[in-house]
């Protein structure tokens, strides 16, 4: 999908977070900004607001990746924002052809010199790389950065 859909009115705390990020990037020339906000503030929606602002005002059409702490939070994001392409580790996907997790199936297929045509993990990875807003977790992005830095 090519558009970030914001269907909610932001809360004052979310506007404050966005203003803080805007100021940090535009006025203070920061490259990295960390947000520490309590549960219930709506950090997920704030992250989407930031992504939307960044793509419109800073680097038009940029790809934005949101990285979260757990796969459970990834599920929460994708439940709330259907335009995100979520990527989890290969064993989080099920290979129907071999009736096992994709990670294990890929190892078996490699030994056999085969591969699945419709691998759910490969499809998720391709969607993540090509989407305007990607979503993954710290564990996976760290592993990719160390072992396969050419994912992008």
Number of C-alpha atoms within 10 A of each C-alpha: 13 9 13 18 13 12 7 7 9 15 12 10 14 21 15 13 21 21 13 14 21 20 13 15 16 11 9 10 10 12 8 8 10 7 12 7 12 8 7 7 14 15 17 19 19 20 18 21 19 20 21 22 17 19 18 12 11 13 10 11 14 14 16 18 19 18 18 17 11 15 20 10 16 23 13 12 20 14 11 12 17 12 18 26 23 25 25 20 19 21 15 14 18 18 21 14 12 14 10 14 17 25 17 16 21 21 13 14 15 11 9 9 8 11 14 15 9 11 19 18 22 16 12 18 20 14 18 23 18 14 20 22 25 20 24 23 20 14 15 17 20 12 12 15 12 10 10 11 11 8 12 9
